[in-house]
């Protein structure tokens, strides 16, 4: 019988990561890149250590915010396909 190795530490909490990304997005839009990790953590209601458990540094967090925003957008081609599927003229 082989045992699976468990990852060290607590399991990652997706709700905290989402709150962190939401807070970072809002503060970055409002204040720009001068916002601090402490401010982002406080706004998200999480500990600063949780930020660093999910992201190596502020640049990695900013990159994740940008990547998430990019993932939520659709291309013109996707919009046309969606409109056609809904029988809407676009």
PyMOL Python script that loads the backbone (N, CA, C, O; Angstrom):
from pymol import cmd

cmd.read_pdbstr("""\
ATOM      1  N   UNK A   1       0.850  -1.180   0.000  1.00  0.00           N
ATOM      2  CA  UNK A   1       0.000   0.000   0.000  1.00  0.00           C
ATOM      3  C   UNK A   1       0.892   1.238   0.000  1.00  0.00           C
ATOM      4  O   UNK A   1       1.756   1.393   0.863  1.00  0.00           O
ATOM      5  N   UNK A   2       0.675   2.106  -0.965  1.00  0.00           N
ATOM      6  CA  UNK A   2       1.454   3.336  -1.032  1.00  0.00           C
ATOM      7  C   UNK A   2       0.609   4.497  -0.539  1.00  0.00           C
ATOM      8  O   UNK A   2      -0.593   4.580  -0.790  1.00  0.00           O
ATOM      9  N   UNK A   3       1.266   5.366   0.151  1.00  0.00           N
ATOM     10  CA  UNK A   3       0.592   6.551   0.676  1.00  0.00           C
ATOM     11  C   UNK A   3       0.845   7.740  -0.225  1.00  0.00           C
ATOM     12  O   UNK A   3       1.962   7.962  -0.693  1.00  0.00           O
ATOM     13  N   UNK A   4      -0.211   8.501  -0.460  1.00  0.00           N
ATOM     14  CA  UNK A   4      -0.046   9.741  -1.219  1.00  0.00           C
ATOM     15  C   UNK A   4       0.557  10.787  -0.303  1.00  0.00           C
ATOM     16  O   UNK A   4       0.180  10.910   0.862  1.00  0.00           O
ATOM     17  N   UNK A   5       1.499  11.537  -0.850  1.00  0.00           N
ATOM     18  CA  UNK A   5       2.087  12.616  -0.075  1.00  0.00           C
ATOM     19  C   UNK A   5       1.135  13.794  -0.027  1.00  0.00           C
ATOM     20  O   UNK A   5       0.658  14.260  -1.061  1.00  0.00           O
ATOM     21  N   UNK A   6       0.866  14.262   1.143  1.00  0.00           N
ATOM     22  CA  UNK A   6       0.020  15.437   1.304  1.00  0.00           C
ATOM     23  C   UNK A   6       0.862  16.692   1.156  1.00  0.00           C
ATOM     24  O   UNK A   6       2.008  16.736   1.604  1.00  0.00           O
ATOM     25  N   UNK A   7       0.292  17.713   0.524  1.00  0.00           N
ATOM     26  CA  UNK A   7       1.025  18.972   0.436  1.00  0.00           C
ATOM     27  C   UNK A   7       1.215  19.568   1.824  1.00  0.00           C
ATOM     28  O   UNK A   7       0.382  19.379   2.710  1.00  0.00           O
ATOM     29  N   UNK A   8       2.310  20.286   2.005  1.00  0.00           N
ATOM     30  CA  UNK A   8       2.578  20.897   3.302  1.00  0.00           C
ATOM     31  C   UNK A   8       1.677  22.111   3.506  1.00  0.00           C
ATOM     32  O   UNK A   8       1.285  22.778   2.548  1.00  0.00           O
ATOM     33  N   UNK A   9       1.365  22.379   4.737  1.00  0.00           N
ATOM     34  CA  UNK A   9       0.573  23.555   5.079  1.00  0.00           C
ATOM     35  C   UNK A   9      -0.910  23.362   4.840  1.00  0.00           C
ATOM     36  O   UNK A   9      -1.377  22.275   4.497  1.00  0.00           O
ATOM     37  N   UNK A  10      -1.625  24.441   5.029  1.00  0.00           N
ATOM     38  CA  UNK A  10      -3.073  24.410   4.841  1.00  0.00           C
ATOM     39  C   UNK A  10      -3.405  24.387   3.354  1.00  0.00           C
ATOM     40  O   UNK A  10      -2.643  24.896   2.533  1.00  0.00           O
ATOM     41  N   UNK A  11      -4.545  23.795   3.013  1.00  0.00           N
ATOM     42  CA  UNK A  11      -4.969  23.850   1.605  1.00  0.00           C
ATOM     43  C   UNK A  11      -5.331  25.281   1.224  1.00  0.00           C
ATOM     44  O   UNK A  11      -5.773  26.064   2.064  1.00  0.00           O
ATOM     45  N   UNK A  12      -5.142  25.611  -0.038  1.00  0.00           N
ATOM     46  CA  UNK A  12      -5.467  26.955  -0.526  1.00  0.00           C
ATOM     47  C   UNK A  12      -6.982  27.161  -0.509  1.00  0.00           C
ATOM     48  O   UNK A  12      -7.745  26.260  -0.857  1.00  0.00           O
ATOM     49  N   UNK A  13      -7.400  28.345  -0.105  1.00  0.00           N
ATOM     50  CA  UNK A  13      -8.809  28.709  -0.033  1.00  0.00           C
ATOM     51  C   UNK A  13      -9.144  29.575  -1.250  1.00  0.00           C
ATOM     52  O   UNK A  13      -8.714  30.725  -1.338  1.00  0.00           O
ATOM     53  N   UNK A  14      -9.911  29.018  -2.180  1.00  0.00           N
ATOM     54  CA  UNK A  14     -10.252  29.745  -3.406  1.00  0.00           C
ATOM     55  C   UNK A  14     -11.040  31.018  -3.123  1.00  0.00           C
ATOM     56  O   UNK A  14     -10.902  32.001  -3.852  1.00  0.00           O
ATOM     57  N   UNK A  15     -11.861  31.018  -2.080  1.00  0.00           N
ATOM     58  CA  UNK A  15     -12.644  32.213  -1.747  1.00  0.00           C
ATOM     59  C   UNK A  15     -11.717  33.359  -1.331  1.00  0.00           C
ATOM     60  O   UNK A  15     -11.965  34.515  -1.674  1.00  0.00           O
ATOM     61  N   UNK A  16     -10.666  33.043  -0.603  1.00  0.00           N
ATOM     62  CA  UNK A  16      -9.717  34.077  -0.192  1.00  0.00           C
ATOM     63  C   UNK A  16      -8.941  34.605  -1.392  1.00  0.00           C
ATOM     64  O   UNK A  16      -8.676  35.803  -1.490  1.00  0.00           O
ATOM     65  N   UNK A  17      -8.583  33.715  -2.293  1.00  0.00           N
ATOM     66  CA  UNK A  17      -7.857  34.150  -3.489  1.00  0.00           C
ATOM     67  C   UNK A  17      -8.738  35.048  -4.345  1.00  0.00           C
ATOM     68  O   UNK A  17      -8.263  36.044  -4.890  1.00  0.00           O
ATOM     69  N   UNK A  18     -10.009  34.708  -4.467  1.00  0.00           N
ATOM     70  CA  UNK A  18     -10.947  35.538  -5.225  1.00  0.00           C
ATOM     71  C   UNK A  18     -11.103  36.904  -4.564  1.00  0.00           C
ATOM     72  O   UNK A  18     -11.090  37.929  -5.246  1.00  0.00           O
ATOM     73  N   UNK A  19     -11.251  36.924  -3.243  1.00  0.00           N
ATOM     74  CA  UNK A  19     -11.374  38.188  -2.508  1.00  0.00           C
ATOM     75  C   UNK A  19     -10.116  39.027  -2.688  1.00  0.00           C
ATOM     76  O   UNK A  19     -10.192  40.247  -2.830  1.00  0.00           O
ATOM     77  N   UNK A  20      -8.978  38.382  -2.681  1.00  0.00           N
ATOM     78  CA  UNK A  20      -7.711  39.069  -2.864  1.00  0.00           C
ATOM     79  C   UNK A  20      -7.615  39.688  -4.264  1.00  0.00           C
ATOM     80  O   UNK A  20      -7.216  40.844  -4.405  1.00  0.00           O
ATOM     81  N   UNK A  21      -7.976  38.928  -5.284  1.00  0.00           N
ATOM     82  CA  UNK A  21      -7.940  39.446  -6.652  1.00  0.00           C
ATOM     83  C   UNK A  21      -8.948  40.576  -6.850  1.00  0.00           C
ATOM     84  O   UNK A  21      -8.655  41.557  -7.534  1.00  0.00           O
ATOM     85  N   UNK A  22     -10.129  40.444  -6.255  1.00  0.00           N
ATOM     86  CA  UNK A  22     -11.146  41.499  -6.344  1.00  0.00           C
ATOM     87  C   UNK A  22     -10.655  42.792  -5.682  1.00  0.00           C
ATOM     88  O   UNK A  22     -10.798  43.881  -6.237  1.00  0.00           O
ATOM     89  N   UNK A  23     -10.079  42.650  -4.493  1.00  0.00           N
ATOM     90  CA  UNK A  23      -9.579  43.821  -3.767  1.00  0.00           C
ATOM     91  C   UNK A  23      -8.414  44.468  -4.516  1.00  0.00           C
ATOM     92  O   UNK A  23      -8.339  45.692  -4.619  1.00  0.00           O
ATOM     93  N   UNK A  24      -7.517  43.648  -5.031  1.00  0.00           N
ATOM     94  CA  UNK A  24      -6.369  44.174  -5.770  1.00  0.00           C
ATOM     95  C   UNK A  24      -6.841  44.928  -7.005  1.00  0.00           C
ATOM     96  O   UNK A  24      -6.332  46.010  -7.299  1.00  0.00           O
ATOM     97  N   UNK A  25      -7.801  44.376  -7.728  1.00  0.00           N
ATOM     98  CA  UNK A  25      -8.325  45.027  -8.934  1.00  0.00           C
ATOM     99  C   UNK A  25      -8.913  46.391  -8.590  1.00  0.00           C
ATOM    100  O   UNK A  25      -8.597  47.395  -9.228  1.00  0.00           O
ATOM    101  N   UNK A  26      -9.776  46.413  -7.570  1.00  0.00           N
ATOM    102  CA  UNK A  26     -10.435  47.660  -7.185  1.00  0.00           C
ATOM    103  C   UNK A  26      -9.422  48.722  -6.757  1.00  0.00           C
ATOM    104  O   UNK A  26      -9.525  49.881  -7.161  1.00  0.00           O
ATOM    105  N   UNK A  27      -8.454  48.330  -5.950  1.00  0.00           N
ATOM    106  CA  UNK A  27      -7.470  49.296  -5.469  1.00  0.00           C
ATOM    107  C   UNK A  27      -6.510  49.733  -6.574  1.00  0.00           C
ATOM    108  O   UNK A  27      -6.111  50.897  -6.622  1.00  0.00           O
ATOM    109  N   UNK A  28      -6.144  48.825  -7.449  1.00  0.00           N
ATOM    110  CA  UNK A  28      -5.269  49.194  -8.563  1.00  0.00           C
ATOM    111  C   UNK A  28      -5.965  50.182  -9.500  1.00  0.00           C
ATOM    112  O   UNK A  28      -5.340  51.116 -10.002  1.00  0.00           O
ATOM    113  N   UNK A  29      -7.251  49.971  -9.731  1.00  0.00           N
ATOM    114  CA  UNK A  29      -8.004  50.900 -10.575  1.00  0.00           C
ATOM    115  C   UNK A  29      -8.168  52.262  -9.904  1.00  0.00           C
ATOM    116  O   UNK A  29      -8.128  53.299 -10.566  1.00  0.00           O
ATOM    117  N   UNK A  30      -8.352  52.248  -8.599  1.00  0.00           N
ATOM    118  CA  UNK A  30      -8.586  53.494  -7.871  1.00  0.00           C
ATOM    119  C   UNK A  30      -7.299  54.269  -7.594  1.00  0.00           C
ATOM    120  O   UNK A  30      -7.279  55.497  -7.670  1.00  0.00           O
ATOM    121  N   UNK A  31      -6.233  53.549  -7.276  1.00  0.00           N
ATOM    122  CA  UNK A  31      -5.022  54.224  -6.803  1.00  0.00           C
ATOM    123  C   UNK A  31      -3.788  53.985  -7.653  1.00  0.00           C
ATOM    124  O   UNK A  31      -2.773  54.661  -7.486  1.00  0.00           O
ATOM    125  N   UNK A  32      -3.872  53.019  -8.566  1.00  0.00           N
ATOM    126  CA  UNK A  32      -2.717  52.724  -9.403  1.00  0.00           C
ATOM    127  C   UNK A  32      -1.746  51.777  -8.710  1.00  0.00           C
ATOM    128  O   UNK A  32      -2.057  51.210  -7.663  1.00  0.00           O
ATOM    129  N   UNK A  33      -0.578  51.613  -9.299  1.00  0.00           N
ATOM    130  CA  UNK A  33       0.375  50.617  -8.804  1.00  0.00           C
ATOM    131  C   UNK A  33       1.045  50.979  -7.482  1.00  0.00           C
ATOM    132  O   UNK A  33       1.807  50.175  -6.944  1.00  0.00           O
ATOM    133  N   UNK A  34       0.781  52.162  -6.952  1.00  0.00           N
ATOM    134  CA  UNK A  34       1.384  52.544  -5.671  1.00  0.00           C
ATOM    135  C   UNK A  34       0.693  51.915  -4.469  1.00  0.00           C
ATOM    136  O   UNK A  34       1.169  52.047  -3.342  1.00  0.00           O
ATOM    137  N   UNK A  35      -0.419  51.234  -4.698  1.00  0.00           N
ATOM    138  CA  UNK A  35      -1.120  50.559  -3.597  1.00  0.00           C
ATOM    139  C   UNK A  35      -0.182  49.503  -3.002  1.00  0.00           C
ATOM    140  O   UNK A  35       0.604  48.880  -3.715  1.00  0.00           O
ATOM    141  N   UNK A  36      -0.281  49.318  -1.696  1.00  0.00           N
ATOM    142  CA  UNK A  36       0.622  48.371  -1.032  1.00  0.00           C
ATOM    143  C   UNK A  36      -0.057  47.020  -0.814  1.00  0.00           C
ATOM    144  O   UNK A  36      -1.282  46.905  -0.843  1.00  0.00           O
ATOM    145  N   UNK A  37       0.763  46.018  -0.598  1.00  0.00           N
ATOM    146  CA  UNK A  37       0.260  44.677  -0.276  1.00  0.00           C
ATOM    147  C   UNK A  37      -0.551  44.732   1.013  1.00  0.00           C
ATOM    148  O   UNK A  37      -1.579  44.064   1.124  1.00  0.00           O
ATOM    149  N   UNK A  38      -0.103  45.517   1.981  1.00  0.00           N
ATOM    150  CA  UNK A  38      -0.851  45.657   3.240  1.00  0.00           C
ATOM    151  C   UNK A  38      -2.262  46.188   2.990  1.00  0.00           C
ATOM    152  O   UNK A  38      -3.223  45.694   3.579  1.00  0.00           O
ATOM    153  N   UNK A  39      -2.389  47.182   2.130  1.00  0.00           N
ATOM    154  CA  UNK A  39      -3.700  47.762   1.819  1.00  0.00           C
ATOM    155  C   UNK A  39      -4.590  46.756   1.094  1.00  0.00           C
ATOM    156  O   UNK A  39      -5.786  46.660   1.369  1.00  0.00           O
ATOM    157  N   UNK A  40      -4.002  46.014   0.174  1.00  0.00           N
ATOM    158  CA  UNK A  40      -4.775  45.005  -0.559  1.00  0.00           C
ATOM    159  C   UNK A  40      -5.259  43.913   0.393  1.00  0.00           C
ATOM    160  O   UNK A  40      -6.423  43.517   0.345  1.00  0.00           O
ATOM    161  N   UNK A  41      -4.376  43.433   1.247  1.00  0.00           N
ATOM    162  CA  UNK A  41      -4.752  42.390   2.210  1.00  0.00           C
ATOM    163  C   UNK A  41      -5.861  42.879   3.140  1.00  0.00           C
ATOM    164  O   UNK A  41      -6.823  42.156   3.399  1.00  0.00           O
ATOM    165  N   UNK A  42      -5.724  44.099   3.639  1.00  0.00           N
ATOM    166  CA  UNK A  42      -6.736  44.651   4.545  1.00  0.00           C
ATOM    167  C   UNK A  42      -8.080  44.781   3.835  1.00  0.00           C
ATOM    168  O   UNK A  42      -9.121  44.454   4.405  1.00  0.00           O
ATOM    169  N   UNK A  43      -8.057  45.255   2.602  1.00  0.00           N
ATOM    170  CA  UNK A  43      -9.296  45.411   1.844  1.00  0.00           C
ATOM    171  C   UNK A  43      -9.960  44.064   1.579  1.00  0.00           C
ATOM    172  O   UNK A  43     -11.187  43.968   1.554  1.00  0.00           O
ATOM    173  N   UNK A  44      -9.158  43.033   1.382  1.00  0.00           N
ATOM    174  CA  UNK A  44      -9.685  41.694   1.121  1.00  0.00           C
ATOM    175  C   UNK A  44     -10.098  40.978   2.408  1.00  0.00           C
ATOM    176  O   UNK A  44     -10.778  39.954   2.363  1.00  0.00           O
ATOM    177  N   UNK A  45      -9.686  41.518   3.542  1.00  0.00           N
ATOM    178  CA  UNK A  45     -10.013  40.886   4.821  1.00  0.00           C
ATOM    179  C   UNK A  45      -9.198  39.634   5.079  1.00  0.00           C
ATOM    180  O   UNK A  45      -9.670  38.689   5.711  1.00  0.00           O
ATOM    181  N   UNK A  46      -7.971  39.637   4.584  1.00  0.00           N
ATOM    182  CA  UNK A  46      -7.086  38.480   4.784  1.00  0.00           C
ATOM    183  C   UNK A  46      -5.760  38.946   5.352  1.00  0.00           C
ATOM    184  O   UNK A  46      -5.452  40.138   5.341  1.00  0.00           O
ATOM    185  N   UNK A  47      -4.984  38.007   5.843  1.00  0.00           N
ATOM    186  CA  UNK A  47      -3.667  38.323   6.379  1.00  0.00           C
ATOM    187  C   UNK A  47      -2.668  38.525   5.241  1.00  0.00           C
ATOM    188  O   UNK A  47      -2.796  37.935   4.168  1.00  0.00           O
ATOM    189  N   UNK A  48      -1.683  39.362   5.497  1.00  0.00           N
ATOM    190  CA  UNK A  48      -0.637  39.614   4.509  1.00  0.00           C
ATOM    191  C   UNK A  48       0.061  38.305   4.128  1.00  0.00           C
ATOM    192  O   UNK A  48       0.451  38.123   2.975  1.00  0.00           O
ATOM    193  N   UNK A  49       0.214  37.412   5.078  1.00  0.00           N
ATOM    194  CA  UNK A  49       0.857  36.117   4.810  1.00  0.00           C
ATOM    195  C   UNK A  49       0.075  35.324   3.769  1.00  0.00           C
ATOM    196  O   UNK A  49       0.663  34.575   2.989  1.00  0.00           O
ATOM    197  N   UNK A  50      -1.242  35.483   3.753  1.00  0.00           N
ATOM    198  CA  UNK A  50      -2.078  34.784   2.772  1.00  0.00           C
ATOM    199  C   UNK A  50      -1.793  35.298   1.366  1.00  0.00           C
ATOM    200  O   UNK A  50      -1.837  34.529   0.405  1.00  0.00           O
ATOM    201  N   UNK A  51      -1.502  36.580   1.238  1.00  0.00           N
ATOM    202  CA  UNK A  51      -1.135  37.135  -0.064  1.00  0.00           C
ATOM    203  C   UNK A  51       0.106  36.417  -0.567  1.00  0.00           C
ATOM    204  O   UNK A  51       0.148  35.955  -1.707  1.00  0.00           O
ATOM    205  N   UNK A  52       1.120  36.327   0.293  1.00  0.00           N
ATOM    206  CA  UNK A  52       2.375  35.709  -0.108  1.00  0.00           C
ATOM    207  C   UNK A  52       2.288  34.189  -0.214  1.00  0.00           C
ATOM    208  O   UNK A  52       3.153  33.565  -0.829  1.00  0.00           O
ATOM    209  N   UNK A  53       1.271  33.595   0.368  1.00  0.00           N
ATOM    210  CA  UNK A  53       1.051  32.155   0.183  1.00  0.00           C
ATOM    211  C   UNK A  53       0.508  31.874  -1.218  1.00  0.00           C
ATOM    212  O   UNK A  53       0.658  30.768  -1.737  1.00  0.00           O
ATOM    213  N   UNK A  54      -0.121  32.879  -1.824  1.00  0.00           N
ATOM    214  CA  UNK A  54      -0.713  32.735  -3.154  1.00  0.00           C
ATOM    215  C   UNK A  54       0.120  33.364  -4.268  1.00  0.00           C
ATOM    216  O   UNK A  54       0.060  32.914  -5.412  1.00  0.00           O
ATOM    217  N   UNK A  55       0.889  34.391  -3.948  1.00  0.00           N
ATOM    218  CA  UNK A  55       1.656  35.122  -4.954  1.00  0.00           C
ATOM    219  C   UNK A  55       3.049  35.430  -4.428  1.00  0.00           C
ATOM    220  O   UNK A  55       3.224  35.748  -3.252  1.00  0.00           O
ATOM    221  N   UNK A  56       4.031  35.334  -5.303  1.00  0.00           N
ATOM    222  CA  UNK A  56       5.423  35.545  -4.902  1.00  0.00           C
ATOM    223  C   UNK A  56       5.684  36.991  -4.471  1.00  0.00           C
ATOM    224  O   UNK A  56       6.449  37.239  -3.539  1.00  0.00           O
ATOM    225  N   UNK A  57       5.044  37.939  -5.157  1.00  0.00           N
ATOM    226  CA  UNK A  57       5.244  39.354  -4.852  1.00  0.00           C
ATOM    227  C   UNK A  57       4.111  40.171  -5.465  1.00  0.00           C
ATOM    228  O   UNK A  57       3.186  39.619  -6.061  1.00  0.00           O
ATOM    229  N   UNK A  58       4.194  41.486  -5.313  1.00  0.00           N
ATOM    230  CA  UNK A  58       3.129  42.353  -5.820  1.00  0.00           C
ATOM    231  C   UNK A  58       3.016  42.265  -7.341  1.00  0.00           C
ATOM    232  O   UNK A  58       1.913  42.307  -7.884  1.00  0.00           O
ATOM    233  N   UNK A  59       4.130  42.145  -8.015  1.00  0.00           N
ATOM    234  CA  UNK A  59       4.085  42.028  -9.476  1.00  0.00           C
ATOM    235  C   UNK A  59       3.333  40.780  -9.922  1.00  0.00           C
ATOM    236  O   UNK A  59       2.586  40.827 -10.899  1.00  0.00           O
ATOM    237  N   UNK A  60       3.520  39.674  -9.224  1.00  0.00           N
ATOM    238  CA  UNK A  60       2.806  38.434  -9.556  1.00  0.00           C
ATOM    239  C   UNK A  60       1.306  38.608  -9.317  1.00  0.00           C
ATOM    240  O   UNK A  60       0.490  38.088 -10.078  1.00  0.00           O
ATOM    241  N   UNK A  61       0.948  39.334  -8.267  1.00  0.00           N
ATOM    242  CA  UNK A  61      -0.464  39.605  -7.979  1.00  0.00           C
ATOM    243  C   UNK A  61      -1.064  40.481  -9.075  1.00  0.00           C
ATOM    244  O   UNK A  61      -2.165  40.208  -9.553  1.00  0.00           O
ATOM    245  N   UNK A  62      -0.354  41.525  -9.473  1.00  0.00           N
ATOM    246  CA  UNK A  62      -0.844  42.400 -10.543  1.00  0.00           C
ATOM    247  C   UNK A  62      -1.007  41.617 -11.837  1.00  0.00           C
ATOM    248  O   UNK A  62      -1.991  41.792 -12.556  1.00  0.00           O
ATOM    249  N   UNK A  63      -0.050  40.761 -12.129  1.00  0.00           N
ATOM    250  CA  UNK A  63      -0.141  39.923 -13.331  1.00  0.00           C
ATOM    251  C   UNK A  63      -1.375  39.024 -13.284  1.00  0.00           C
ATOM    252  O   UNK A  63      -2.050  38.841 -14.298  1.00  0.00           O
ATOM    253  N   UNK A  64      -1.671  38.466 -12.117  1.00  0.00           N
ATOM    254  CA  UNK A  64      -2.850  37.603 -11.970  1.00  0.00           C
ATOM    255  C   UNK A  64      -4.141  38.386 -12.167  1.00  0.00           C
ATOM    256  O   UNK A  64      -5.095  37.871 -12.751  1.00  0.00           O
ATOM    257  N   UNK A  65      -4.181  39.628 -11.684  1.00  0.00           N
ATOM    258  CA  UNK A  65      -5.358  40.478 -11.878  1.00  0.00           C
ATOM    259  C   UNK A  65      -5.554  40.744 -13.366  1.00  0.00           C
ATOM    260  O   UNK A  65      -6.666  40.634 -13.882  1.00  0.00           O
ATOM    261  N   UNK A  66      -4.476  41.092 -14.046  1.00  0.00           N
ATOM    262  CA  UNK A  66      -4.554  41.370 -15.490  1.00  0.00           C
ATOM    263  C   UNK A  66      -4.959  40.115 -16.250  1.00  0.00           C
ATOM    264  O   UNK A  66      -5.792  40.183 -17.154  1.00  0.00           O
ATOM    265  N   UNK A  67      -4.383  38.972 -15.897  1.00  0.00           N
ATOM    266  CA  UNK A  67      -4.722  37.713 -16.572  1.00  0.00           C
ATOM    267  C   UNK A  67      -6.193  37.365 -16.374  1.00  0.00           C
ATOM    268  O   UNK A  67      -6.858  36.919 -17.309  1.00  0.00           O
ATOM    269  N   UNK A  68      -6.701  37.567 -15.165  1.00  0.00           N
ATOM    270  CA  UNK A  68      -8.110  37.264 -14.891  1.00  0.00           C
ATOM    271  C   UNK A  68      -9.026  38.186 -15.690  1.00  0.00           C
ATOM    272  O   UNK A  68     -10.034  37.736 -16.234  1.00  0.00           O
ATOM    273  N   UNK A  69      -8.686  39.469 -15.765  1.00  0.00           N
ATOM    274  CA  UNK A  69      -9.478  40.407 -16.559  1.00  0.00           C
ATOM    275  C   UNK A  69      -9.462  40.002 -18.029  1.00  0.00           C
ATOM    276  O   UNK A  69     -10.490  40.044 -18.705  1.00  0.00           O
ATOM    277  N   UNK A  70      -8.312  39.619 -18.506  1.00  0.00           N
ATOM    278  CA  UNK A  70      -8.173  39.195 -19.899  1.00  0.00           C
ATOM    279  C   UNK A  70      -9.009  37.947 -20.176  1.00  0.00           C
ATOM    280  O   UNK A  70      -9.637  37.833 -21.229  1.00  0.00           O
ATOM    281  N   UNK A  71      -9.011  37.029 -19.240  1.00  0.00           N
ATOM    282  CA  UNK A  71      -9.788  35.794 -19.402  1.00  0.00           C
ATOM    283  C   UNK A  71     -11.288  36.057 -19.432  1.00  0.00           C
ATOM    284  O   UNK A  71     -12.047  35.268 -19.994  1.00  0.00           O
ATOM    285  N   UNK A  72     -11.719  37.170 -18.825  1.00  0.00           N
ATOM    286  CA  UNK A  72     -13.151  37.464 -18.761  1.00  0.00           C
ATOM    287  C   UNK A  72     -13.654  38.214 -19.986  1.00  0.00           C
ATOM    288  O   UNK A  72     -14.862  38.405 -20.132  1.00  0.00           O
ATOM    289  N   UNK A  73     -12.766  38.639 -20.862  1.00  0.00           N
ATOM    290  CA  UNK A  73     -13.191  39.339 -22.065  1.00  0.00           C
ATOM    291  C   UNK A  73     -13.400  38.345 -23.197  1.00  0.00           C
ATOM    292  O   UNK A  73     -12.860  37.239 -23.181  1.00  0.00           O
ATOM    293  N   UNK A  74     -14.188  38.756 -24.173  1.00  0.00           N
ATOM    294  CA  UNK A  74     -14.405  37.888 -25.319  1.00  0.00           C
ATOM    295  C   UNK A  74     -13.988  38.626 -26.588  1.00  0.00           C
ATOM    296  O   UNK A  74     -13.997  39.855 -26.648  1.00  0.00           O
ATOM    297  N   UNK A  75     -13.628  37.854 -27.583  1.00  0.00           N
ATOM    298  CA  UNK A  75     -13.220  38.445 -28.856  1.00  0.00           C
ATOM    299  C   UNK A  75     -14.457  38.828 -29.663  1.00  0.00           C
ATOM    300  O   UNK A  75     -15.574  38.418 -29.346  1.00  0.00           O
ATOM    301  N   UNK A  76     -14.239  39.619 -30.712  1.00  0.00           N
ATOM    302  CA  UNK A  76     -15.347  39.993 -31.603  1.00  0.00           C
ATOM    303  C   UNK A  76     -15.973  38.746 -32.223  1.00  0.00           C
ATOM    304  O   UNK A  76     -17.193  38.652 -32.358  1.00  0.00           O
ATOM    305  N   UNK A  77     -15.133  37.802 -32.594  1.00  0.00           N
ATOM    306  CA  UNK A  77     -15.636  36.552 -33.192  1.00  0.00           C
ATOM    307  C   UNK A  77     -16.537  35.801 -32.212  1.00  0.00           C
ATOM    308  O   UNK A  77     -17.585  35.281 -32.596  1.00  0.00           O
ATOM    309  N   UNK A  78     -16.128  35.747 -30.954  1.00  0.00           N
ATOM    310  CA  UNK A  78     -16.942  35.078 -29.943  1.00  0.00           C
ATOM    311  C   UNK A  78     -18.262  35.821 -29.743  1.00  0.00           C
ATOM    312  O   UNK A  78     -19.300  35.191 -29.541  1.00  0.00           O
ATOM    313  N   UNK A  79     -18.233  37.143 -29.798  1.00  0.00           N
ATOM    314  CA  UNK A  79     -19.446  37.940 -29.642  1.00  0.00           C
ATOM    315  C   UNK A  79     -20.416  37.670 -30.788  1.00  0.00           C
ATOM    316  O   UNK A  79     -21.616  37.519 -30.557  1.00  0.00           O
ATOM    317  N   UNK A  80     -19.914  37.609 -32.011  1.00  0.00           N
ATOM    318  CA  UNK A  80     -20.769  37.334 -33.169  1.00  0.00           C
ATOM    319  C   UNK A  80     -21.387  35.948 -33.044  1.00  0.00           C
ATOM    320  O   UNK A  80     -22.579  35.772 -33.295  1.00  0.00           O
ATOM    321  N   UNK A  81     -20.575  34.957 -32.654  1.00  0.00           N
ATOM    322  CA  UNK A  81     -21.109  33.600 -32.474  1.00  0.00           C
ATOM    323  C   UNK A  81     -22.187  33.573 -31.399  1.00  0.00           C
ATOM    324  O   UNK A  81     -23.216  32.917 -31.560  1.00  0.00           O
ATOM    325  N   UNK A  82     -21.952  34.277 -30.316  1.00  0.00           N
ATOM    326  CA  UNK A  82     -22.937  34.336 -29.237  1.00  0.00           C
ATOM    327  C   UNK A  82     -24.217  35.001 -29.723  1.00  0.00           C
ATOM    328  O   UNK A  82     -25.316  34.517 -29.451  1.00  0.00           O
ATOM    329  N   UNK A  83     -24.077  36.106 -30.439  1.00  0.00           N
ATOM    330  CA  UNK A  83     -25.248  36.813 -30.964  1.00  0.00           C
ATOM    331  C   UNK A  83     -26.037  35.922 -31.913  1.00  0.00           C
ATOM    332  O   UNK A  83     -27.267  35.897 -31.868  1.00  0.00           O
ATOM    333  N   UNK A  84     -25.331  35.191 -32.773  1.00  0.00           N
ATOM    334  CA  UNK A  84     -26.011  34.282 -33.703  1.00  0.00           C
ATOM    335  C   UNK A  84     -26.733  33.173 -32.951  1.00  0.00           C
ATOM    336  O   UNK A  84     -27.842  32.788 -33.321  1.00  0.00           O
ATOM    337  N   UNK A  85     -26.116  32.667 -31.910  1.00  0.00           N
ATOM    338  CA  UNK A  85     -26.752  31.597 -31.144  1.00  0.00           C
ATOM    339  C   UNK A  85     -27.993  32.091 -30.427  1.00  0.00           C
ATOM    340  O   UNK A  85     -28.907  31.313 -30.153  1.00  0.00           O
ATOM    341  N   UNK A  86     -28.031  33.390 -30.119  1.00  0.00           N
ATOM    342  CA  UNK A  86     -29.195  33.979 -29.454  1.00  0.00           C
ATOM    343  C   UNK A  86     -30.158  34.607 -30.450  1.00  0.00           C
ATOM    344  O   UNK A  86     -31.159  35.208 -30.059  1.00  0.00           O
ATOM    345  N   UNK A  87     -29.856  34.468 -31.739  1.00  0.00           N
ATOM    346  CA  UNK A  87     -30.658  35.035 -32.834  1.00  0.00           C
ATOM    347  C   UNK A  87     -30.769  36.549 -32.740  1.00  0.00           C
ATOM    348  O   UNK A  87     -31.845  37.115 -32.934  1.00  0.00           O
ATOM    349  N   UNK A  88     -29.662  37.191 -32.446  1.00  0.00           N
ATOM    350  CA  UNK A  88     -29.617  38.644 -32.359  1.00  0.00           C
ATOM    351  C   UNK A  88     -28.734  39.125 -33.514  1.00  0.00           C
ATOM    352  O   UNK A  88     -27.678  38.552 -33.784  1.00  0.00           O
ATOM    353  N   UNK A  89     -29.180  40.174 -34.183  1.00  0.00           N
ATOM    354  CA  UNK A  89     -28.365  40.737 -35.263  1.00  0.00           C
ATOM    355  C   UNK A  89     -27.302  41.635 -34.668  1.00  0.00           C
ATOM    356  O   UNK A  89     -27.596  42.533 -33.879  1.00  0.00           O
ATOM    357  N   UNK A  90     -26.055  41.382 -35.057  1.00  0.00           N
ATOM    358  CA  UNK A  90     -24.948  42.201 -34.583  1.00  0.00           C
ATOM    359  C   UNK A  90     -24.085  42.565 -35.747  1.00  0.00           C
ATOM    360  O   UNK A  90     -23.083  43.260 -35.579  1.00  0.00           O
TER     361      UNK A  90
END
""", "prot")
cmd.dss("prot")
cmd.show_as("cartoon", "prot")
cmd.util.cbc("prot")
cmd.orient("prot")
